Amino acid sequence: MHVFGPTCDALISTVPSPDTLSQANRLVEALVSDQWDACAIQSDVALASVTSERDRLAMLRSLQLWEAIDPPELDRITRLVAQVFDVPTVLVSLVGQDEQRFISKTGFEARGTEREVSICSYAIQQTDVFEVQELREDDRFAQNRLVTGGPLLRFYAGAPLITASGHAIGTLCLIDYVPRCLSEEQRQQLQTFARLVMDQIALRQRVGRRDPVTGLFNRQQFNADLAVLAETKFTDTRNLVLIDAMDLPMAYRLAQALGMGPVEAVIRTVAQRLEDIVAPHAQLYHVAVSRFAFMLPALEPADMMSLLASVEEAVATLVEAQGIPLQPVSYGGIVPFRADDTDDALRKAMSAVQQATLYRKPWQWYDKAYDVACRRQYRLATDVAAGIDKRQFRVVYQPKVRLGDGRIMGAEALLRWTHPELGEVSPAEFIPPVARTPVMQALTDWVIDEVCRQQAEWVAAGFGMPVSINVEASDFADGRLLDRILEPCVRHAVEPGFMELEITEGEWLAGADEVLHQLAKLRQAGIKIAIDDFGTGYSNFSYLYDIPIDTLKLDQRLTRGFMRNERQMAVLHGVIRLCGRIGLSVVAEGIERVEEHASLLRFDCEFGQGFLYSAPVVPEQFVQWMHQGGCVPVTPSRAVAR
């Protein structure tokens, strides 16, 4: 008998209704009398009932009506029903797992009752009106506390409130305190009013649940439907597909030129095309400005690829907006998910779309490693403020040497972070995400103050040297960069001439009048300006005469390995000669070999920086070097030192 034991326990512990309890009791009796075949049949019926009840409760939860209090649109109906049927009490009742809730009522004080005394629990199991003309004479209700005590119910008639998916979430019920009987016409009228209640509930759900541009269900409805799907405890693997159908920068430019009309026309057209393709398989949702989502059941790989190809083609077809042919983009992300993994599915799909956009791929399956890396970057960005407060950061310094004699002529301040949980984190990892946040200014201010403090110590030790600090585009945003540098200089008694700012070339710098104005003021105060990482990325020679700079730093990707590449060597030589003719200092970064040092010296490159001379070191090492003559010896052994 133990084979069936867990089944009986499950039935008894999840009793959803009196009928299910009765089925469970009959199952136990069958077990006792060894009626195995009958037991198996009853088990299937009862378990199906439990599953159906779980789905019903999930649907009720998704409608988010439980906390509704006297919605006006429903109160009008209950008052009308009370007049039409001439009854003192009309309720719109929702039947939950352990209680029933009256979200609209006429002639009744209580907001709800426990489910065990709920007559509506019986009504929701019917497809027709459930009527009890005299509750005292019905064995099921004769001992019900609502019948034997206040409010002394005598008559009940309830029409189930049934959703479009076939789930009965509650009833529209009539209550009287004397026996009575409904005619067939009245029973039909009550069902009609119940359908009207459901129409109002459906309308209530649509308000705020559809996108005004496309008319599709929006992200709120998507989340609600996903929660309902999770409640069903489905056992297979589904796929969430997210599509980005428009290049947002292009959309902004289009809106700026022509208004929002053409943008909305493109989005609406793409939505209609997508719906035509997706509708036979799934519900399409409009979850963001230009993003659409749908959830696919398990499909054969060939069917899946065919559907995705159709989606890609539909999105990428030209759209005409106010006579202008526009080419929508199509980047899609796909994430498999199961019932216990729905909460994070949309976020994972966004990660996949972002990866697809980054690598210009039409489709990208969710990549956990990429997602983890992105989330790590976000965490680093959010942890920076705490890292500053708890002094988790430190500054190390890499010397800049004069190639002619190896003498130290300055240093570059480089930031290091010992994260309490992640350990040592490279600036190459945490600076890019931090640079896009307001925290970047706080971090830069901390570095400036620390460098000024260190320079004051070096001056006290008998020497001082220029130190360069890397700044980002966001450091210029508030227009106060000069003040933010001069304040710590004054506080630590450091001459501004000992400070040099390294700015990375990029589009943000070209034609930015406010930035150019700030750079001019910085130079007037004696602060040097250097272009960092020249020779990679954006690389624009107009910087050399448009922007007030003193130094050009050649990126290590331009200098590394130039001895083995004649074209690279020619470009490098040409840039150095050009800078010499217009009066700019040149610092070659990434020097690792003695041969590179010698060649750069022949090219008249004045300064160098790299592991051939030294890795970034603690400040005390500079004191030692300066006491030993202020030179870094250039030896072949340093060529492999890192």
N, C-alpha and C positions, 0 to 999 in steps of 0.2 A: 504493500500500500504506500510505501514511502515514495514510490515513483511519482504518484499524483499529489503527494503532500504539499510541495511548494506551490503547485497550481492553486490548491484550495486556500492556502495562506494568502496568496496574492489576491485572490478574489475577495476574501474577507477583509483584507487590509485596504482595499481600494474600492469599496462598495460605492458605486455611483448613484444607485437608485434602488427603490424597493424591489423592482423586478430582478435586478442583478443579484440582490441578496437572496431572493427566492431561488434563483438558479444555482447559487453557491450552496444553499442548503440541500437542494435536490442532488447536487453533485456529491456532497458528503454522504447522503443516504445511499447513493449508488455505490460508493466505495465500500460502505459497511456491508451491503448485501451482495458484493462481488459482481455487480452489473457493469462489467468493464466496458462493453460496447456502448451502452447508454451513457456511461460516465464520460467516455471520450467525446461523444456528440455534445453533451452538455458543456464539457470543457471548452470546445471550440466556440460554442455559442456565447458562453460567458466571457471568454477572452476577447472575442470580437466586440462584445458590448463594452468592455473596459477600454479597448482601443478607441472605439467610437466616442466614448465619454471623454477621453483624453483629447481627442481632436476637437470635440465640442468646446471644451474649456479653453483650448488654445485659441479657437476662433473668438470666443467671448472676450478673452484677454486682448486680442489684437484690436477689437473695436474701441477699446479704451472708454467704455461707458460706465464702468463700475462706480466711479466717483462723481458721475453727473448728478446734479441736484435740480430737480424740477425744470428740465429744459422747456422753455415756453412752447416750442413747436409740438412737444408731446403733451404738455398740460392742456393745450387747447383740444387735443383729441380726446383725452380722458374725460374732460368736462362734457364734450359733445356726446360721447358714448353713454355717459351717465344719464343724459337727457333722453337720448333715443331709446334706451332700454328701461328707463325709469327705475334705476337701481341706485342705492345710496353710496356704493363703493365701486370704484374702477381702479385697477392697478396696472401699471406696466412693470412687470417683474422680471428680473434677471436671476437665473438660477446658477449659482456658483458651486464650488466643490463642497463647501461646508455651510453655506448660508445662501439665502435669497435676498436680493436688494430691490427695493421699490424706487425706481428712478423717476416715476411720475405717478401721482395718486390723487384721487378724489374721495373724500369721506373716510380717510384712514390716517391715524396718527403715526404709527410705527414706520420706521425707515426700512425695516426688513425683519427677518426671523431666521432662526437656525434652519438648516435644510431638512432636518428630520421631521419637522412639523409642516413642511411645505407641500401643499396640495399641487402646486405648480410643477413639482418634480414628476408627478404622474402625467400632467398635461403635456410636458415637453416630449413625452415618449409617443404621442399621438400625432397623426397627420390631420385629424379632424378636430372639432371642438370637443373638449373633455368636459362633461357636464355631470354634476351630482346634485339631484333635485332636493335631497334631504340628507345632509351630512351625518346626522345622528343615527340614521338607519343604515349607513354603509359601514361594514366591518373595518374597512381600511381607515376610517376617519372618526369613528364613534368615540374613541378615546383620545383623540387629538386635543391638546390643551387649548387650541384656538376655538374648538367646538364646545368643549366642556366648561371652559372658563371664558373670561373676557378675551375677545369681543363677541363670543357666542355666535360663531358663523353657522348658518343653516344651509345656504345655497352657494354653489360655486359653478362657474362656467369659464373655461379658459381656452383661448385659441393660441396655438404655439406661434412664436415669432421665429420664422425660419429664414436663414440667410440664403443668398444665391447659391452657396455651396452645399445647401441642404442641412445645415446644422441648426438645431433648435436652441436658441440662446435664452429663451424665457417665454413669457406669455403676456397677452392682453387679457385680463380676467375680470369677470363680473362677480361681485359678492353681495349677498343679501342676508338679512337676519331673520327671514321667514322662508319657508320652502316655496319653490316656484318651478316653472318649466318653460323652456324656450321652444318656440315653434321652429320648423325647418327654415323658414325665411329669416328668423332672427339668428339662427346658427350661421347662415350664410353671410348675414350682415356683420356678425362678429368677426368672421374670417376676413371679410373685406376691410374692416377697420384694422385688423392685425397686419394686413399687407400694407395699409397706409402708414402704420407705425414703422414698419421696416423700411418703407420708402423714405420716411423722414430720417431714420437712422443712417441710411445709405447716403442721403443728401448731406447729413451732418459730417459724415466721413469724407465726402468729396471736398468740402470746404477746407482749403488749406492743404489738400492732399494732391492737387493737380497743378502742373506747371502752366502758367498763363500763356506762354508762348506756343507750346506744342500741344497742350491738352493732355499730355501723358501724366501718369502717376509720378509724383516726385519722390525725393529721397525719404521723406517722412513715411510715405506709404510703403516704399521699398523696405525700410527698416521694420515696419509693422508686419509686412508679409514674410520677411525673413524670420522674424521671431515666431510667427505661427508655424512656418515650415520646421523650425527647430523643435517646436513642441511636439510635432508628430513623431519624433525620434526615428526618422528614416534611416535605413541601414546601408544604402548604397552611397556612392560618391557622386556629388553634383559638381557642376562647373559654373562659376560666376564669371561672366564676361563683361568687361568694362571697356567702353570705346570713347576715345577723345576725337571729336570730329572737326575741330577747328583750331588753328594756330592762334592763340589768344593775342599775341602782339599784333598779328595781322588784323584780327577782329577789332582791336582798339584803334588801329590806324583807320580802318574802314569806317568805324563809328564816328571818329573825329572828322572825317571828310564828308560823310554822307548822312550821319545820324544813325540811330539804332535800327531803323527800318530794314536796311539791307542785311544787317547782321542777323536779325531775327528771322528774316526770310530764308537765309541760308540754313539756320538751325532748324526751322520748321520743315523745310524741304528734306533735309537729311533725316529728320525724325520720321517723316512719312515714308521715306524709302526703307528705313530700318524696320519700321513696324510691319510693312508688307512682307518682309523676309522673315522676321522673327515671330510674328503672330502665330503661325502654325505650331511653333515649338514652345514658346514661352511668352510671359508678359514683359513688355518693354517699359523701362522706367527712365525718366529724365532726372538724373541725380545731381547734376551740376550745370553750369552755364552751357557747356558744349559737350557734356559727358552723358552717355547713355549706358544702361546696364540691363542685363537679363540673366536669369538663372536657368541653366540647361539641365534636364535630367540626363542620366547616363545614355550616351549615344555611341554607336559604332565609330571607330576612328575615322573611317572614310566619310561617314555622314557628318561628323564634326568638322572635318576639314572642308567639306563642300559648303557647309553653312557659313563657316568663317570666310571662305573665299567670296561667297555672295555678299556678305556684309561689307567686306573690304571694297569690293567693286562698287557697291551702292553708295558708300560714303565718298569714295574718291571720284565719282562722276561729277563733271563740271556743273555748277549751279549759276544761273544768271540772276543778278540782283541789280535792278534799275539799269538794265542794259549792259552791266559789267559782268563778264564771265569770271567766276571765281572757282578756285580749285580747293575744295575742302581737303584736310589732311585725314589720315586714318591710322591712328596708333591704338592698338588694343592690348589689354592685359587679360589673362585667364588664370584663375586660381581654383583648384579643386578644393572642395570643402565637404565636411560631414556634419551630422547633426550637432555634435559637440564642439564644432569649430566655426559656428556662424557669426559669433560676435566680432571676429576680427577679419571676416572675409572681405568686406568692402575696402578696408585699409590695405590689405594685402593686394587687392586688385589695383588700387591706386599706385602701389609700389611697382607692380608689373607694368602699368601704363607709363610711369615715369621712366623706367628702364628702357621700354620700347622707344619712347621719345628721344632719350639720350643717345641711343644707338641707331636711330632712324630705321627701326624694324616695324613692319606692319602688325606683327603679333609677338607677344612675349609671355611665356608661361611664368608664373610666379617663381622667383629665384630667392630662396631663403637667405643665401649668403649676401646677396645684394641688399636685401631688406635689412638684415642684421647690421650691415655696414652703415646704411642710411640712418637707422635708429641709433646707432652708436654715435654718429655725428651729431644728431639732434641732442642726445644726452650730454655730449661734451659741451655743446653750445649753452645748454641750460645749467651746467655745473660750473661754468667759468666764474660767475659772480661769487659763489661760495668758495671757489678756489683762490680768488683774490683775498677774500676776508680771512681765510685760514692759512694764507701764505704757502700755498702749494706750488706756486710758481717761483722760478729763479732765473737769473740771467747769466749766461756764459758769453765769452767774448772770443771772436776769431780775429787774429791779427791781419792787418793789411800791411804788406811790406813793399819797400822800394826795390824794384828788381835789380837796380844797379849795384846795391851793396847789402841788400837783405835787412835794412834797417826798418824797424817797426814805425810806421807813420800814422797809425790809427787802428781802430778795431770796429768790428760790427757786433752790435748787441743782439744776441739770439736767445729767444725765449725757450724755456724748458718747463714741463709740467709733470709733476709726479702725482698722478691721480690716486686717491686712497684705495680705489677698487680696481682700476684698470691699469695701474702702474705707470710706467713712462709712456707719455703720449707725444708723438712728434708734432711740431708746429704745422707741418704739411697736412696733417690730419685735422687739427682742431681750428686752425686759423680760417680756412675757407668758410665753414658754417658760421663761425663767430663773426666774421667780417660782414655778414648780412644782417646783423642784429645791433641794437643800440649798445649792447654790452661791449662791443669792440672799442668804443671810446674809453670806457672805464679801464679796459685792459691796456690800451695804449698809454693812458695817463699813469697807470701803475709802472709800466716799463720806463717812461720818461723820468718819473720820480726816482726810481731805483738807479737808473744810469747817472742821473745828477748826483745822487748820494755817493755812488762809486767813484765818479770823477773827483768829487771833493776829497775822498780818501786818497786817491792817487796824487792829487796836487799836494796834499799834506805830506805824502811820502817823498816828494821832491820831483815829481814829474806830472805832466798832464798830456792828454792826447785827444784828438777828435774821435768821437764815437758816433757811428751811424745807427739810426733806429728805423726800422721798417714801419711805415704807416699805410693804412688802407684808404680806399675812396671814402668810406663812411666816416673817417676821421675829419674830413673836410666839411661834413654835412652841417654842423652848427656854426661854421664861420669863426670859431674861437680857437683854432689850432695854435695860432701864435701866442695867445694868452696862456693856453694850457702848457706851452713849453717855457715861456718866460717866468711863470709863477714858481715852478720848482727850481729854475736856474737861480732866481733871487733867493729862494729859501735856503739853497745849499751853497750859495756864493760861487756859482759856476758861470764862466763867460759863455754867452750864447754861441760864440764862434767855435766852441768845442763840440757843438751839436751839428749833426748832418742827418737829413731826412732822406730815406730811400723810398721812392714811390714806384709802383709797378705800372708799366705802360698799359694802356687799354683804352677802349672807346670812351670811358668815363672822363678821360683826361683831355681828349681832343675837343677843342672848341668850348670848353667849360669856362666861361669868363670869370665866374666867381672863384673857381679853383685857381685860375691864373692870377687873379688879384691877390689871393691869399699867399701864393708862392712868391709873388713879388714882395709882399710885406715881410715874409719870412727872410728873404735874402737881404732886404734892407736892414733887418735886425742883426745880420751877421750869421744867420743860420745857413749852412750849405744845403744844396738840393742835388740829389743824385737820381738818375733813372736806373732802376734795378731790372735785372733779367732782360736786358736788351738783346735782341737777336732771336727771340722766340715769340710765339703767339702773334700779337697784334703788330709789333715792330713797325713803327712809322718814323721815317727820317725827318718828317717835319718837326718832331720833338726837338731836334738839334738846333733849330733856329726860332721856333715859335714859343718855346717854353723856357722860362728863366732857370737854367740848370747849370751846375758847376762840373758834375762828374757823370760819366757814362759807365755803367757796370755791365760788362759783357757776360751774358749768361754762360754757365758751364756747358750747356748743350751746344754752344757755338765754339767754345774753346777746346772741349774734350775731344781728343782724337784728331785734332786738325793736322797733326804731322803726317797722317796717313791719307789725307784727302786734299788734293791740290786745289780744288775749287773752294773748299772750306777755308783753306789757308789763304787764298787770294782775297776772299771776302773779309776775313779777319784782318789781314794786312791793310786792306783798303779802308775799313772802318777806323782803324787806329790812326792812319795817316790823315783821314778827314777830320777826326776830332782834334788832332794836333794842329791842323791849319786854322780851326775856328776857336782854338783856345780852351778846349774841354779836356779835363783829366780823364784818363781811362784806367779802370780797374778790371783786370781779367780774372774772372772767378773760375773755380774748379781746377786749378793747376795741380797736377799730381806727379808729373815726371820732370826730371832735370832737363831733358831735351826740350820740353815745352817752355820751361823757364828761359832757356837760352834763346830759342827762336823768338819768343815774345820780346826779349830784350833787344834782339836785332831789329825787330819791327818798331822800335822806339816806344813800346808800351811801358808806361812809367811805373804802374803799381800792379801787384798781384795778390791773390787770396786763394787759399786751397790747402789740401792736406799735405802737399809737399812741404809747406812751412809749418803748419800746425792745425790740428783739429780745434774746435771751440774749447776753451779752457776756462777754469775758474779765475777770478780776478787776481788772486795771489800769484799766479804764474807770471803775469805781466810785471809785477813788482820784481820778481826774480830776474826776468829778462832785462829789465831796465837797469838793474844793479850790475848786470853782466855786460853792459855796453849798449843795450837797446837794439840788439840784432838777433834775428832768427837764423841760425846756420842752415845753409842749403846743402844737403847731403843726399847722395843716391839712396841711402837707407830710408829716407822719408818718402820715397816714391811709392811705397806700398803701405805706408803707415796710415791707418784710418782711426 
